[in-house]
Amino acid sequence: MRLSLRFILPLLLVLAGIAYAIAPLVDKLTLGWFMRDIEIRSSLIASTIQEPLQEQLAANKNAKIAEFFNRITQNERIYAVGYCPDPTGTVLASRWLPAEIRCASLGRWEGPGHHLLPSAQGPLQVAVLPMVSEAMPAGRLIVVHDMSFISRRSEETNRYLFYAFMGLAAVISLITVVIAQLSWRGWMAGMRSLLRGEGLLRRPEFDAQPANPPSPPGFKPIARDLQRLIQELEADTRARDESQVTWTPEALRGILRGELSGEDVIVVSNREPYSHQRRGERIEVQRPASGLVTALEPIMRACSGTWIAHGSGSADRDFVDKNDCVGVPPDKPAYQLRRVWLSAEEEAGYYYGFSNEGLWPLCHIAHVRPTFRSSDWAQYVAVNRKFAKAVVSEAKTKDPIVLVQDYHMALLPKMIRDELPNATIITFWHIPWPNPESFAICPWREEVLEGLLGSSILGFHTQFHCNNFVDTVDRFIEARVDRASFNVTFGGKSTAVRRYPISIAWPPEAEMMEKSVADCRSSIRQLNDLPQEHKLGVGVDRLDYTKGIVERFRAIERLLELNPDWIGRFTFVQIAAPTRSGIDEYQHHEEQVRAMAARINTRFGRQGPPPIVLKIEHHEPREVYGYFRAADLCFVSSLHDGMNLVAKEFVGARDDERGVLILSEFTGAARELPEALVVNPYDADQCAAALHLALTMSPNEQRDRMRLMRGLVAEYNVFRWAGRMLLDAAAMRRRSRLTDKPGTSTL
């Protein structure tokens, strides 16, 4: 064994040295390939755009040419495009053309060789190609390529090269050990032991003594190290693959086909994605104002399945079949909606009572005292059991994948687990999770925790909320908590506690963006009787005390006090969807919001348009996007929020890369969008200063901030959120099926 190790260690060092030595040669070869590819791309671009460019030049449409070039630079590798009609002329270019490149100085970029230009984003390659026409015989096209992707690809190549050599070293080492083992035992005896599965994992002399566990065999540590190495390489490869995936509905469907082929997917939530409402003689189909629905509805369109929810629409019963199901969306059904019916008493106790007078204020630091009643708890238990029965009836297999949504269903995971032990249950908690001291207020804290620990995977928006949940479990129930892996074992079942920051669909639906920003600005101002050049802010929320609408209005009032020039020149439109109007606290909040808006308008609205336009009514998503695209700023002032998708929707709506997002530091979104103006909503002076800064921010700074935020929202979209959960669920199911096989053993 010592001889083998003396051979293995130098071998590993030699192979690592070889990998290090040839890395520069690989980099040089890779660079040559990419540069040839860039030259071909430049020539292709020149030949493709020559005819339309000459037509624009002949028509003297310089603005159209700049817009044409801007569209070309949407390709991730093309940094800028420009055109010089003659050596002394002015360059016609896209917005990002470096200042060093001018018509008079193009000589330094022409000729053979690779012309590189350093920049803050990384090296740029400049190609100058002749673009000759009869009108402008000296015309030249400038194509600037972003070379940063080459360094990324080189790093990946070197990593793969290193892994290949390390894998080769591991294989050679293992062969060496096997040969040594065979030589020590004798070829025939060794071969027989290997065929019986011995040698590497156990010693044959212990076969006759199963009652006495053998001492650790000599090769078991090596096998364990190899297994750990393979697992780490697989995890690293998966992380790289996930980061390189463009997350779309098609990518999500591909994951379902590849990882969860034929699996039974069920979503459970209180709020339904579509409701049928009776409006006099006609029926309207509404999509409720809910971040949960905004996030999950595109997922269900992508992966089909069944969504189980409370049928709350006044005409919902008229549109279901005998199994209480209806295909949605109504215009093009992509999945089934199963509606669960609740009595007035059940809805009052389960929804208005325990969920929204108890758990909601308990989990949000909004300084509203939670109310707990035993009658509400009884209804909460009964309704959760009713949803569990619906899940069991809709399950097509004994091991479905069930996605349980939010605080209305805290008991549901355990109830499903009791009926379907092999189900994979993913529970996502969309609101914050409080610290153990705050959660201790709940009289049924143990039951709530035990219900959630029926989940296979329990997700939160932020790591802070994961930490709070694990601390709460550790404080109040007898469970084994592994803080290294964030797994909780309770009742013999393990629950993985994970962070999954939620997002929106990307790109936004085409119908939301079909009206141009200019048209939206004009029509929204006309709709609200505002001058066309009037500055406009927007807020979009449910009429909930956690959203900080009162604090938002105080900030607007303070802005007008500190900067009177904005009186009559700035209006804030607050869209507030009515919610939970049967709860006293919400009724009082609505009265407070209405009174405050009226007082501020009376104080500052005499000289022109009112400072605040309050719209307490339901708005369809298309209408909301119209306001997003028309506004100069969006103000999200939540006092406590799990994520807040309004912030991301505003960013997604601004394909013009204009507009400013003002964002409360007490939202999960603030951790992902630091380019927003992040404020403390309780500090009226700070918020007023942010409003003034947003209203006076230059277009260039708006563009820089919005471009960074749009890049993040595009990459970390809702399909990635769902894909990560489903990939984790698929891996968990594979491990479970492997370990459940008879005779399966682990190292």
N, C-alpha and C positions, 0 to 999 in steps of 0.2 A: 504493500500500500504506500509506504514512504517513497519507494522508487517511482511509483506512478505519479505521486504528487510532485516529486522533484522534476518529473518530465512535463507535467501539465502546466505548472506555473511559468517556466521559461517559454513554453509554447504560446501561452496567452500573451506574454509580453512581446514576443517576436511578431505575432500577428497584429497586435495593436500598433507596433512600430511601422509595419508595412502599410497598414491602413492610413496612418498619419503621413507617411512619406508620399503615397500616391495621390493623396487628396488634392494637392495643388495641380497635378496633371489633369485630374478629373475636372477641376474648376476651369482650367484653361480650355479643355475640350468642350465643356458645356457652354462656356462663354462664346466660343466660336460658332457653335450651333445656333445659339440664340441671336447672335449678330447677323448671321446669314438669313435667319427667319425674319428679322426686323427689316433688313434691306428688301426682301421680297415683298413684305407687307407694305412698305413705303411705296414701292413701284406700283403695287396693286391699287393702293389708295389714289395715286396720281392718275392712273389710267381710268379709274372708275369715276372720279369727280371732274375730270377735265371738261367734258361736254356741258354739264349743268353749271359749272363755274364760269365758263366762257359766256353762257347765256346771261348769267347774272351780271357779269362785267359789262356785257354789251348794253344791258338795260340800266347800268349805273346804280344797281341796288346794293350799296355797300352794307346797309343794315341787314339785309337778307343773307348776304355772304357771311357775316359774323354769326348770325343765327344758325346757318348751315354748318359752319365750322364747329359751333358749340354742340350740335347734335352728333357730329362725328366723334368728338372727345368723350362722349358717354361710354365708349369702349374703355375698359379699365386699364389698358396698356397704352392708350394714346393720350398724352398729356396735353398737347396743344397743336393747333394747325394754323398756318398763316400763309399769306400770298403777297409777294412783292411784284407790282406791275413793272417796275423799272428800278435801277440801282439807286435813284435819288428820290423815289416815291415814299409814301407812307404805307407801312405794312397793314394789311387787312387780316385780322387775327381773331381767334377765340379768346375767351377771357383770361386764360392762364398762360399765354405766351410769355416767356421770360423777358425781362426788360433788356437783357444783353443782346437779344436778337433783333436787329434792325436791317432795313434794306441796304443801307450804306455799308454794313459790316458783314455781309453774307459771305464774302470771300474766304473768311477764316473757317467756315463750315463746309465749303465745297471741296471736291476732290476725293481721292481714295483715302481709306482709313476710317477708323471709328471716332467720331467727334462727340466727345462727352462733355457735359456741362454740369457742374455740381449745383445742388439745390438743397433746401431744407428737407424735402421729401425723399432725397436720395439722388443718385446720378441720373441724368437725362441724356438720351442720345438724339443728336440733331442731324436730320437728313435734309439736304437741299436738292430739289429735282427741277429740271427745266420744265416749264409749263408754257410753251410757245404758242402764240396765236397771231393772226394777221394784225389784229389791233394792237397787241402788246408783244412784240417779238422777243423782248428781254424778260418776260414773266418767269418767276421761279416760285415753286411751292415749297413750303417749309413744314416738315412733319417732325414733331418732338415726341419721342417715346419715353414712357416711364420705365426705367431700368430696375426699379426696386424689386420687381418680381424675380429678377435673376438671382439676387442675393438670397431670397427666400428659397428658391428652387435649389440653389447650391447647398444651402444648409440642409435641406431635406435629403439631397443626394449623398452628402457626407454622412448624415445620420444613418441612412440605409446601408451605406458602405461599411460603416462601423459595425452595425448590427449583423451584416452578412459575415464579416470576419469573426465576430464574436460567436456567431452561430456555428461557423466552421470549426472554431477552436473547441466549442463545446462538443461537437460531433466527434472530432478527432480524439478529444480527451476521453469521451465515453467508450469509443472503440478501443483505446489503449487500456482502459480499466478492464473491459470485457476480456481482451486478449490475456492480460495479466491474470485475471481470475481463472480463465480456462487453462492457462499454463500451470497455475498452482495446483489445480485439482486433477489435472489430467484431462486430455481432450475428450475422451468418451464420457467420463463421469461428469465433466463440466457441461457437455452438450445435453446430457440427460437432465441435469438439474435446471438448465435454462428452459428446456422444453416443458418442464413441470412448473415453470414460473418462479424458480428459485434463483439464488445467486445474487441478483440485484436487490431483491426486496426481503428475502428471508434465508436463513441457513437450513439445509436439509436435515441436520441432526436434531432440529427442534420439531420436525413434522410429527413425530410419534408422541410429543408431549404438549398437546394443545392446551391442557389445563394450566401449564406453567408458561407465562409469557416469556419469550426469549429476550435476551439482552439485545440492545440495538445493534443490528448487523453493520458490518463495516462500510457497506455501500449505500446504506439508507440516507445518510446526510447528503451525499453527492446527488442522489436522485431527488431529494427534497429541494436542494439548491437549483437543480435543473428545472424542476417544475415551477419554482418561484420565478426563475428567469423567463420561462416561456409565458407565464401569466403576466409578468410586467411588460413583456414585448407586445402581447396581445392587447393589453390595456392601452399602451402607448399608441399602437397602430389604430385602435378604435377611436382614441381621442383625436388623432390626426385626420382620420376619415371623417369624423363628425364635423370638424372645423372646415373641411373642404367641401362639404355638401351644401348645395344651394337649396335651402329649405323651402319647398313649395308643396301644394297639395299633391302633385305627382310624386315628389320625393317621399312624402308621407305614405301614399298608397304603395310605393315601392317597398318601404320598410314593412308595411303590413303583409305584402305578398312574400317578401323574403324572410322576415323574422317571425311573423304571426300568421302565416298562411292558413286560411280556414278557421281562424280563431273567432270566437263569439265576443263582440265588443258592445258593452252597455254603458250608457251614461245616465247618472241619476242626479237630479237637482230639484230644488223647490220651484224655481222660475222656469217657465217653458220658453223655448226660443221663438215660437209664434203663437199668438192668441187670436181667437175670433171674437170680435166685439160687435154688439148690436148698436147701431146708430140710427134710431128711428126705423125706417123701412129698409135700410140697407145694412150689410155686414162688412166690417173692415177687418183686414188682417194686419195686426200690429206686431212689431218687434220691440220688446220692452227695453227701456234704458237701463241696461245692466252690464257691468264689466264682465261678469261671468258669461253671459250669453254672447257678448262681443268676441270673447276669446274662444269659446267652445264651438260655436255654430260653424265656423269654417272647418274645424276639425272633423265634425260629423259629416259635412259635405264631402270631405276628402276620403273618409274611411267607412262611410255607411254605418250600419248597426242600428241600435234602438236607443232613443232618448226617453227616459221616464221622468215625468214632471207633473206638478200640480196643475190641473186644468182650471184656470182661474178666469178665463174669458166668459163673458155673458152669453156667447153663442157657441162655446166650445163643444157642447154635447151634440149639437146639430151636425157636426162634421166628422164624427168618428164612426168607425165600423163597429161590429158587434163585440170586438175585443178591445174597444176604447182606443183604437189606433187610427192615425191619419198620416198620410205621406206628406212630407215637407222637404223643401220650400213648396208653397202651393203651386207656383208656376212651373217648377221642374223638380219633382220629388227625388230626393237623393238618400233619404233615410226615414225611418219610422219614428213618429212621436206617440208614445203611449201616455195617455192622460190618466192621472189618479184623482179621484173626486174626494173632496173634503167637505164635511158639514160646517156650518157657521161656528159651532162650538169647537170643533177641531181646529179650524183656522185661527180662531181667537186665542186658544190656549197654546197651540204649537207654534204658530207663526208670529202673531202680534205679542203673545205673552212671553214664553220662555226664550224664543229665539231673539226677538227684537227689543224686549224690555229687560231681558236678563243677559244673554250671552253677548249681544251687540255692544251695549255700553260697558260690559265687563272687559271686553277685549280692546276697546278703543279708549285711549286716554283723551277723552273729551269732557271730563268733569261732569258727567251725568250719572247719577246713582242708579245702579242696576236694581231691578225689582224681581224677586223670586217668589212664586206661589206654588204650593203643592198641586193645585188643580191644573196649572199650566204644565207642570212637569208630567203629570199623568197623561195629558193630551199629547205632549211631545213624544213620550214613549209609545203611545198607541199609533201615532202617525208614522213614526219611524218603522214600526212593525208592519204597517200597511204598505209602505214603500218596499220593505224587504220581501213581502209576499209577491209584489209586482215583479221584482227582480227575478225571483225564483220561477215565476210563471213565464217570463220572457226569455229566460236562459235556454239556449238550444243545446247546450252541452253541460256536463257536470263540472267543467272547469272554465267558465267564462272569464273574460277580463272585464271588471266592473270599475268604472271611474265615478267615485262618489264625490259630490261637489259641496263644499262649504259647511258652515256651522249649523245649518238646519238639519243636518244628517249625521250628527256626532255619534249616535248609537247604531247607525245602520251597518257599519263595517262588521261589528261583532255579530249582529243578527244574520247577516249574509253568511258569514263564516260558519255559524252554527248549522245553517241549512245546506250550504255548498262548501264543504271543507277544502276542496281542491281549487276553489276560485282564486284568481289573482286580483286582489282588491287594491286599487290605487285611490287614495283619498287626498283631495287637495283642499287645504284650508285657505280661503281667499282673503281673509281678514287677518290682522295681527294676532299673535299669541302673546298674552301678557306674562309678566314675571310671576313666580310662584306665590308671592305675597298677595298680588291682586287676584289670582285665580282661586286662592283659598276662600274667597267670599262665597263661591258657589256652593250651595248646600249639597249638591250631587256631583261633586268634583270627581270622586273615585269612579262613579258610573260613566261619566263623560270620557275620562281617560281610558277606561277599560274598553269602551265602545270604539274609540279611535284606534286602539292597539289591536283590534281585529283586522286592521289593514296590513297588506303585504308591504306597501310603500305609502308613507305619509309625507306629503309635500307642503312646503311653505314658500313664500316669495323670497325671503331673505334668510341668511345664516343666523342673524340675530333672533329671529322667531324660532328657528330650529333649536338654538341654544336654550331659549326660554321653555320650549316644550319639554326637552330632555330634563332640564332642571326641575320642572313641575312633576314629571313622572318620578324622578328620583326622590322628591320630597314626600309624595302622597301615597304611592302604592308600592307593593313588594314586586319589583321587577329588576331584571339584570340589565344594567345600562352600560354599553360599551361606547365610551366617549371617543375612542380612536376611530371607530368605523361608523359611529352614530347609528347603531343598531340597538333596539330595545327588545328584550326577550321577556314575554309575559304569557303564562299559561302554556308553556312549551312551544309557542309560536313566536317567530322573530318579525319585527317591524323595522324597515329601513326608513330613517328620518332624513329627508333630502331637501335641498334647496332647488327650486325650479322657478326662476323669475318669469312671470307670465308676460305676454306681449300681444300684439295685434297681427292680423293677416297682412302679408306683404307680397306684392304691392296691393294697395287698397283696390277695392272693386272698381271696375272701369266706370260703372254708372255713377259712382261718387265723384269721379274726377272729370266727367265729360264736359262740364261747364267750366270755361276758362276762369282763371283768377280775376282777370279784368272784368268779366261779366258778373262774377260773384260780388266783387267790390261795388259795382254799380247797382246791381239789383237789391242787395241787402241794404244799402244806404237809402235807396229809393223806398223800399218796403218800410223802413223805420223813420221816414221823413227827415233824413240827414243830408247835409250837403255832400257833394261827391268827393271833396278833398278832406272831409271830416275824419279825424283819427278815431279808430274803433278798437275797443277791447272786447273780449268775449270770455264768458265762463259757462261751462256746461256740466251740470251736476244733477243728481237727485236732490230733492229738497230735504237734506239730512243735516243734522247739527254737527256731524263729524266733518263736513266738507268745508267749513270755515267761511260760509257766505257772509255772515255778519262781520267777521274780521276783514274780509275782502272789501266790503262797503266802507268800513272805517278807513282802510288804506286809501280808497278813492277820495273820501272826504278830506283826508290829510293831504293828499296830492293837491287838491284844489285850494286848500288853505296855504300851503307852502309855495305853490306855483299858480297864482291866479290867472296867468296867461292861458292856461288850459281850459278855463271856464268858457263854455260855448264852442270849444274846439275839439273836445274829447268826450265820447260817450261810451259807456260800458254796458254791453248787452248781457244780461244774466238769464240763461236758459235753465230753468229749474223744473225737472219733472216731478210731479206730485208723487209722494210715496208714504206708505204707512199712516195714512191720515186718520186711522182709527185710534192712534196712540196719542195721549194727551201731550207728551213732550214734543211730538212732531206738529201738532196743532199750534202749540205755543210758539214753536220755532217759526212756522209760517207767518204767524201774526207779527213776530219780531222783524222778520225779513221785509215784509210789506211796509211796516211802519218806518223802518230805517230808510228804505228806498224813497218813500214819500217825503220824509224829512229832508234828506239830502237834495232831492229834486226841488223842493220848495226853497231851500237855502241858496242853491247855485243855478237854478234853471230859469231864472227870470230873463237872462241876457241872450237866450237862444235855445238850442236843443238841450234836452235834459241830460244830466250826467249819467243817469242810470235808467236803462230800459229793462224792466223785470217781466219775464215771460214764464209764468207758472202754468205750463201746459206741456203735453207730450209732443215731441218733435221726432219725426222719422230720421233715420241716419243720413239720408241724402240732404235733408234740410240742415242738419247739424254740420255736415261737411261744407255746405255753402257758407255758413258763418265762419268756420275755421279758415276757409280760403279767402274770405273777405276781410278778416281782422288784421290789425297791425300787431296785436299781442293777444296771448291767451294767458289767463291767470288761474292757476291751480293752487288753492290755499288750504288744502285739507289739514285738519288739526291732527289727524292720525289716519294712515291709510296703508293697506297691505302693499299695493303697487300704485294704482290709479292709472287706468288706461286712457283717460282723456288726454293726458300729457302726450302719450305716444300717438294717439289719433291725430292731434294737432300737428305733430311733426310729420306724420304720414301724409297729411292733406296738403302740405306745402311743397309741392314739386317745383314751385318757383324759387325755392330756397330763400324766402323772405319771411318776415314775422319773427316775433320774440316770444319765448316761453318763460313765464315767471312761475317758479315751482317751489312748493313748500318743502322744507327740509325733512318734514315728518312723513313723507311718502317713500315707498320703496323705489319709485321711479327716480328720485333724487340721487340715489346711489348709482344709477346707470346713465343719467343724463346730466353730468356736471357742467355741460356747456350752457344749460339753462341758467337764468338768474335765480339762484337758490336763496330762499328767504325764510325767516321765522315769521309765520303768519300772525303771531301774537304781537309782533313789533310793528306798529302802524307806521312809524317813521321810516324804518328800513324798507317796508313794502312800498311806501310812497316814493322813496328814492329809486327803487327798482322800476316802478311804473314810469317815472320821469326818464330814467335811462333807456327803457324800452322804446318810449315815444320819440327819443332823440337819437337813437342808435343809427349809425351809418349803414347803408345797404351792404357795404363790403363786410362789415362785422356780422351783420345778420346772416349773410350768406355763409361765412366761415363757421359760425356756430351751428346753423341749421344743417349744413352739409355733414358735419361730424355726427350730429344726432340722428340724421336720416340714415347714415351708414350703419350705426349701431342697431337701430330699430329694424333695418332691412336684414341684417345678419342674424340678430337674435329675435326672430319673429315667432308668432304663435305656433307655427308648424314645427319649429325647432323645440319649443317648449313641450309640445305633445310628443314629438319624436323621441326626445330624451326620456320621457316617462315610459313610453312604450318600449324603447330599447332596453331600459332597465327591467321592465316587466318581462320581456322576452328572455333576457339572460337569467332572471330569477326562475322562470318556468323551466328552462333547460337544466339548470342546476338541480332543481327539485326533482325533475323526472330522472335525472342521472342517479341521484342519491337514493331515490325510492326503488331502484331496480334491485331485485334479490341478489345477494352476493356481492354487491358493490362495496368496495373498500377504498379508503384514501390513504395516502402516504402519511 
